[in-house]
Amino acid sequence: MFDIKSRISKLGCLRSLLPLLPALVLILSAGVIVRADEVHLRDGRILTAESVWEAGETVFYRQGSIIASVSKSDVVKITRRAPDEAPLKAASSGAKSRSEATLADSSGDKNGRKITRLILTDGTQIDADAIWEDAGRIGYRLGKMQTFIDRAEVKSVLRDLVKNESEMPAGGSLRYSTGHRGLDQLILYNSVKHDVDPMLIYFVMREESAFNHRAVFQSGCAWIDAVDARHGKAPGCAQHQ
C-alpha cells in the first residue's frame, strides 16, 4: 500500500539537505582542474592558450608556435592552469624503464630546443622561438624581444626544427653574446643590412633595454643615426626599428 507517512518522512529528509547543496557543488567543482590558460572575452569567447602574459594594455597568448594578442579592455578575466599532477606510478617497472629511456633519447642535448627558422630572400636565416603573422609582415620572438619583418623579405618558413645552441650564426662576427643565439643573429643581420658595426647595435640594445622587447629604442636609434651622419652615411635606423 501507499504509505503516506513514509513518503512525507523522506521528503522531510531531502528538504533538510537543501542548505548543504551549495557546499556539495563547491566540493564537486574543486575536482575540476584547468589544464590550460583561458582568456575570457567580453563577447563570450574563451581563448585557450599554453601561456598568457600582459604587456601594458595588451594581453598576449601563445597557441603552439603562434603568438597573438587582444586588448586588455576586451578581457573579462584570465584563468591560469593548475600545476600538473604528479605522474602515476607505472604498473610495470619494465614499461617505466622503457618510457624513461625513450624520453632521454628524445631530449638529446640539453641545448637542443625547437625553433622556427625564417629564411630571408638574401639567404639570411633567423631562428625564432615563435612567430605570428600580421598584415604584410611576420612577427617573431627571440628570447625577451619581439620584432617584425616585411613578408616580402621572407622566402620560406621552417617550423619545429631542433636547434643546438652551440651553433654560432653564420657570417659576421660578434665579440659579445646576448645569451640568445637568435638575438645574436638578429644583430648580425641588421648590421649587414644597415651597414652598422654589430658591436654598436649590441651595446645600444644593452644600454637601452637590457634586451627587453617592451623598451622603446627611439633614443638609441637617434644615437646610431648621429654616428652614421658623422661617418657620412644616410641615417636609417629609426625608420627600420
Beta strands, then each sheet from edge to edge (+ up, - down):
strand 1: 37-41
strand 2: 46-49
strand 3: 51-55
strand 4: 58-63
strand 5: 66-71
strand 6: 75-79
strand 7: 112-120
strand 8: 125-128
strand 9: 130-134
strand 10: 137-142
strand 11: 145-150
strand 12: 154-164
sheet 1: 2+ 1- 6+
sheet 2: 3+ 4- 5+
sheet 3: 8+ 7- 12+
sheet 4: 9+ 10- 11+
end
